[in-house]
Amino acid sequence: MARDPLAAVSRIATPQTQPLPGRAGQVRNAAGGHGFAKDLWNRLEDFLILGTAGGTYYVGRDMLTADNVDVLLAALAADGPRVVSMLTEISVARPPRAPRQRPALFALAAAYAMGDADTRRAARSALPKVARTTDHLAQFFGYHKNLGGKTTDRGSAPVVGRSLRTALGSWFLNGSPEEVAFRVCKAMQRRTPQGEAFSLRDVLRIAHPVADSEQRGTLFGWIAGNVSDDEARDELETVDRFLTAKAVTTPREAVRVVREARVPWEFLPDAMLREPSVWDALVDTVGLTALLRNLARMTRIGTLKPPADATRRAVARLTDRDALLKARIHPMDAFLALRVYGSGSSRPNRRAKAHSWAPVPAVMDALEETYELSFGSVEPTGKRLLIAVDSSWSMSAVSSSGGVVVGGSVIGSPYEVGCAMAVMLARIERGDAHVIEVDTGVHASRITPRTNLREIGTWQASGGGTDLSLPFTWAAQERMAVDGFVVLTDNETWAGRSHPSQALASYRRGVAAHARVVVTAMTASGYSIGDPDDAGVLNVMGLDASLPLVVNGFLRS
């Protein structure tokens, strides 16, 4: 008897290579399976948080960038002010929601170049909040030149209308004169993403901001070259400290101004920042965030080495619990610092040669303690949790980059980053969280709340295909009653005999009716296994530093 093809159609168990019967809103993923398409605003949020720098296992960086730019432009056309509001919220969030500012700055430049009048008004207010440094302003300006510039005989030139001039001018008016002077003195020149020179003096001449006080007027005149150094020194303490720092010509003088005048490290001449003795003095004065970001530099030039006193003092600061909490160092900040430092190499600019260093064991140990101490007073949910880390091939590498890239350093594969997130959650939830790994089968995980983060870098993903229905079917088979699931994945599922949403529905019917699910995407691919119509399912981004708090709140609610 011939097989009846209609007998294969099922709403209870549908192969993942086929869409759910009668369910709109599903799309084919890059691995050949089907998932739920994220709506426009969720996709935009993914881009603003994760960006596209590394690509994914299935989709290269360039294609992923093109897809996400299309999403951004569609969102601007739909509701530009909402785009600006979203990028601003992500940019200024504390703890940080995004590991890098460039996606938000690109989106803001696109809002200015391609948005309507309401969008440009919103962008004008947002610019000083999002572009908080000269580097940020240079990135924004470069992106805007590409998106809203004009062709010239020499290539391209920016088009700066009244609205953009007002916004650029607001950068110089946002904060007290001393605060603005500090931003200016930290960096007067930078380069755009295209590698072109960018000067605050040129921006000031373009914007023509009107000074609201004599002190600010002096600052503007000094930046423009119309006010002498002596006049600016008399009016602004920050300028006095900056000029004092810039006048040093020897490491001994630099050390003296650091210790006596407490000048910020950014004020010193570049030549002094290549001197081990100068960084020896700076170890005690830079902020904790700056200390974390400069550990590799200090190691590369020889300030930090196994027997050095500077190493002892750096370790003491990195393990000062009260100082870490006051500086609001997040576990993700500490994890990224640990992985970047431990990588031993960085190439933030592809046009320049890579830097390398030999990580100091004592500093690596201190960074692990920084990570542990940074959890602060986060309370566990008190809920039973099953954490599933996708360990398939697509999670074990990212395109040609070889892994997730932060600050020019490869910090690991999505699998490693997913394991690190699982450790964070397990640490918060203590004994109420159980971790498994899944590909086309379920595997025991080595993760515990006390897992050493360096261990994760030596682990190998199990590999193979991807079936993300398994966390739910396995929990059902084990009769494991949990209040919530957290799935850390790239959403490229295809191998299962039923969709994850069907397996979840079956688990809820048979084991725990009110189980909630958090799907944590490790790449900005535009789809998810999480059903957007299910109020008990939440889609979030894997590098969102607030993930533990988000999971905590969602499971408690």
N, C-alpha and C positions, 0 to 999 in steps of 0.2 A: 504494500500500500504506500502510495506517494506521501511524503512528508508534507503536512499542512503548514505553509509558511506563516499563516496567521497565528499558529500556536506559539511562535517564538516571540510574539509581541506581549510585553508584560510591563505593567506599571510598578510591579513589586521588585523585579530584578531585571534591569536592562543593562546589557554589556556597555562598558564605558566608551567603546568605539562608536556607539549609536546614541543619538539624542534621546532624552526622556520623551515618551509618547505624549503628545498633546501639550507639551510644556514649552512655551515661548521663552525667548531670552537666553537660550543656550548657544554656545559657539564652539567651534572645533579648536582645540588647543594645538600648540606646536608639536606635540607628541602624537597627535592623531586621536586623542580622546576628546570628550566633551565636558565642558564646565559651564558655569553661569557667567555670563558677561557682566562685568562690573558696569555700573552706570557711569555717565560722563564725569560726575563729580568725585566718585570714588577713584576713578582712573587718574584724574588730575591730582588728587591727594597723594596717590602712590608715586606719581612722577615728582611732585614737590618734595617728598620725603626721601625717596631712594635715588632719583635721577636715573641716568642711563649709562653711566661711565663704563661699567664692566660688561654690558650685554648679558645674555643668558646662555645656557648650554645649547639651546636650540636656535636662538635668535641673536645675531651679531649686534654689536654696539650701534652701528650706523642705522640698521633697520629699526632697532628698538627706539633710537632717538627720533627717527622720522615718525614712527607710530605715535609716540608721546607728544611730539610737537603738534601733530594733527589733533590730538585730544585737547591740547592747550588752546589752539586756535578755535576749535569748535566751542569750547567753554567761554572764550572771550566773546564770541558771536552770540552765545545764548544769554550770558549775564556777566559782563565784564567787571562790574563792581564786586560781584560775589567772588570772582577769581582773585581780585586784589585783596579782599578781606581774608580769603583762605590762605594765600601765600604769606600775608603779613602775620597771621596767627601762628603759622608753622615756623616762620622765621624768628619770631620773638619769644616763642614758648620756652618756659623753664619748668622742669628740665627740658633740654633740647629734644625736639622731635625729629630733626633731620641732621645727619652727620656732616653735611656741607651746604653752603649757602647758594651755590651756583644755580640750581634749578629755580629757586625763588627769584633770584636776580634776573635770570633769563625771562621768566614769566612776567616780571614787572616791566622789563624792557619791551616785551611784546605788547603788554597792555598800553604802554605809551605810544608805541609805533603803530598799532593796529586797532586800538580800542576806540569807542565812540567818546563823545564829550564827557559823559558821566564817568566812564572808565578812567579817562585821563585825569579827571578831578580826584577820583579815589587814589590813583597812582601818585599824584602830586603830594597828597598827604602821607602816603605810605613810604615814599622814597627815603626820608631821613631815618625812619624806623628800621627799614630793611637793609639799606646801604649804610651801615654804621661806621665803616672804616674807609680809608682811602682805597684800599684794595677792593672792597665791595663796590665803591663808586666807579673804579676803573673797569671792573667786570661789567657792571650795568651799562656804562657808556659804550664799551665795545660791542656788547650785544645789541644795543639800540642802534648803533651805526650800521650794523649788518641788516637789521630788520626795518629801519626807517630812514636810512641814509640815501645818498644820491651818488650816481656815477660821475667821476671827474677824470681829467686827463691822467691824473696820478693814481687812479684806483677808485676810491670812494671817500665820501666826506659826510659828517653828520648833518642832519637837518634839525635845527633847534628852534622850536616855536616858543611863543610866550609861555605856554603852560610848562614846558620842560625847563625853560630858563628859571621860572618861579620855583620849580621843584629843586633844581640844582642849587639855587640860592638858599632854599630852606635848609640845606645841609649845613650851611655856614651860620644859620640862625638858630639851629636846634641845640639848646643847652646854653649854659653861661659862657661868656667869652673865654674863661680859663678852660672850660671843658672842650670847647671848640679848638682852642689853641693846643690842647693836649692831642686831640685827634690829628690836627695838622702837623704837629711836630713829630708825631710817631712815624708819619710817612707823607712827604710832600709829593713824591713821584712814585708811580707804579707802572705796570704794563697792562694793557688790555688783553683779553683772551686771544687776540690776533697777534700779540707780541709788540704792539705799537706803544710808544712812550705816552704816558698820561701824567699831566701836571695839574696840581690844584691851582696854580697861578693861572693857567689857561682857563680852567673851569670858572674861576672867579671873574675873569674878564668876559666870559660868555654870559654868566648869570647876572652880573651887576646887582648883587643884593644890597639893600639899603641898611646901613648900620643903625641899630637902635640905641647905641650908647657910644660915648667917646672911647671907651675901652675897646669895644668891638670895632669901631672905626680905625683905631690904631692897628688892630690885628689885621684887618683887611688891607690897610696900606702896607703893612710889613710883608704880607703874602705877595702883594702885587709888586713889591720892590720900590714903593714910593715913600716908605717910612724907614728910617735907619734902624740898625740893630740896637743902638743905645736908647733910642726913643721907645722901642718896643720892650726892651728890658725894664725900663722904668715903669711901664704901664702893666706888664703882664709877667707874673712870677714864672709861669710855665715857659715862656720864651726865654727868660733869663737862664733857667735850668737847662733848656735845650742848647742854647748858645754856649753855655759853660761846657756841656758835654761834647759838643761838636769841636770845641777848641783843643781838645786833648790830642796829643801826638804820640804819646807813649803808653804802654800798658800800665805803668806805675801811676800816671796821671789819671787814667781811666778808673783804676781801682779806687783812687782817692775820691773822685767825684761820686762814684757809686756809694761808697761807705759814708762819706761826709754829707754830700748833697742829696743822696738817695735818688739819683736820677734814674728814670726808667731805662731798661736795656735798649728800647727802641730808639732812644735819643743818641746813642753812641755811634761814632763813625763805623762803617762796615768793617774797616781794617781791625778795629778793636774787638769786634765780635768773633774774630778768628783767633783770639789770644786765650789760651787756657787760664791764665791768671785772672783775666777779667771775668770770665764765667765763674771762676772760683768765688769771686766777690758777689756775683749776681745770684748764686745759689740761695743766698739768704734774703734777697730783696724782691725777686720777681714773684708775681702771683702764682698760685698753684696751677692754674690752667696753663700759664706760660711755661712753668717748670715741666709739666707733663709734655708739652709740645717741643721742648728743646733738649730733652734727654739725649736724643740721638746726636744732635749737634755737639753737646758737651762731651759725649763719649768719643765722637769722631776726632775732635781736636785734642783730646787727652786730659780734659778737666776731670772727668769721671773715669776712674780706673780702680782696680781692686784695693790697693793700699791707701788711696788718697783720702785726706780729711774731707774734701768736698763731697766725696761719695757718702761718707758717714752723715754729713749734714743734709744732703739731698734725701737720703733714706729716712732721716728723722722727720723731715717735713712731709714726705709722702705717706708716712704712717701716723701722722698726728690726726686723730679722729675728730677732735673739735674743729680744727682748721679745715678739714675736708668737708665737714657738714656746713661750716660757715661759707665756704666757697661753692657749695652746692655741686660738688663733684658727683656725677651720676655713675652707677656701676658700668653703664655702657661707655662712658668717657674713659674709665679706668681700663676696661677691657680693650678698647681701641688703642689706648696708649701702650698697653702690654703687648698687643700683637704687632703694632707698628715698630716699637722698639725691638721686640724679639725677632722681627724679620731680618734685621741687619742690613737692609738696603732700602733706598727710596729714590724714585725718579718723578718728582712732582711735575716737572716740565719735560715733555718728550723731546724738546729741542736741545736740552742740556744733558750732560752725562749724569749717570746715576751716582748717588752717594752711598758709601758703605761704612759700616762700623761693626765692632765686636761687642755685643751686649755684655754688660757687667752682671755677673750672677747676683750680687747683692741688690742691684737695682731691679732686676727681674723679680726677686723675692719681694722687694718693697712694693712693686706694682701689684703683685697679687694681694698683698695686704691692703693696699689702697682700694682695690676692688671689693674686698670683703667689708672694709670699714665704711665704704660709701653707701651701703644699703641703709644706713641710718636707722630710723625708727619705723620702717615700713612694716605694717601689721599683716600677718597672713589672713587669708579669707576665712579660714576655718572650714573650707569645703574640700571634698575629696576630688582629686584632679588626676586625669590621665593625660600625659604629655607624649605626643607622637612626633618623632623626628623623621622626616623623609630621608632615607639613606640610599635612594636610587642613583643611577649614573648621572642623571641630569643635575643632581645636587652636589656632585663631587668635583665639578669644575665649572668655570664660566668662560665660554667662548675662548678667544685667543689670549685673553688677559691672564689666564691661569688662576683666577680667583677674584674674590671681592677686593677692590682696590680702595684704599683710604689714604689720602695725602701722598700718593705716589708709591705707597707700599702695599704689597699683596698681603692681606691679613688672614687669608684662608678662603676656603671654598664656602658656598652657601651651606653645605653640610656642617662644616666647622662652626660657622656663625650660628646656625640653628642649634647646634649642641651647646654653645655658650649661652644662648637665650634659655635653653632648657635648664641649664645649671642655675641661672639666675632665679627662674621660677621655682625650681626645686628648693633652692636655699630659702626663699621667702616662705614657701608653704611647709617647709620642714618635712615631717613624716607623712603628710597628707597627699603628697604628689608621687606618682609612679611614672617612670619614663620608659618608653619602648621605641624601637626603630622599625620602620616599615619600608619594604620595596614591593615585591610580589609575595612576601611573607612577613611574618612578625618576628622580630628578633629582640632578645634581651638587650637593654642598654647598660653601659657601664656608668652612667651618670648617677651621681648622688649629690646631696646638698654640699658635700665637702670636696667635690671633684676639683682637682687642680687644673686651672685653665691651660697650663702648658701641656698637660696630658692630651688634650683634645687634638692638638696639632699633629700628634703621632698616630691618631686613629685613622683607619681606612673605612670609607663607606662600604656597605655590603654590595652595592651595585645592583645591576639588573633593571627590570622594568618598574613601573609604579602603579600601585593599586591603593588609592587613598580611601577606599571603603573599609580597609582592614582594621583601623583603630576601633571602629564601631562594631564590626562583626566579631573581632577577637574579644572585645569587652563583653559582648553578648554571650559568646560561647563560654567565657570564664565566669559568667554571672557576676561581673565586677560592677557594682553599683557606684557610679561616680556622679558628682554634681556638675562636672564640666570637663570638656576635652580642649586641649590646645594642640593644634596641628601646625608644625613648622615645615613649610614646603614651598616649592616653586609652582604648584598647582598643575604640573604636567602629568596628570594621571591618565591611564589608558588601558591598563591590563585587567581590571576587575570585571567580574560577571554581573555586578550591580553598581549603580552610581553611589557615591558617598552619601548623598541625600537620602537615597532609599535605605541604605544600611543604617543611617542615623534614625530614620523613622522606625525601622524594625527594632532597634535597640531601645528606643523610647517606649514602644508598645510592650516589649517583653521584660525590660529591666528597670529603667529609671525614666519616668515620663517627663520629668522637667530638666533633663540634662541639657546644659548649654555648651556651645561650641565657639571657640575662637580660632579662626583660620589666619595664620600669620604668614604672609607672603614674603619670601626672601628676594623676589625680583618683581619689577613693575611690568608684568606681562598683560594685564588688562582683563583677566578672568580669574575665577576662583571656584573651588569646590563648594563654597558656602552659598546656600540658597538665599538670595537677597530678600525673598518673601517670608523667610523664617525669622521671627522676632527673637528666637533663641540662638541665632548665629551671628557672630560679629567678625567682619573682615578687617584686619589691621596689617600694618607694614612691619617687617621683621627688624629693621634697623631703627625703628621708632624707640627712642630712649625711654619713653614713658610706658612701654609695653607692660612691665610688671604691674604698674598702677592701673592701667586699662583693664587688664585681666582681673585684677583684684576687684575693681568697681563693678565690672560686668557680671562677675560670678556672685557678688554680694546682692546685686539689685533684684 
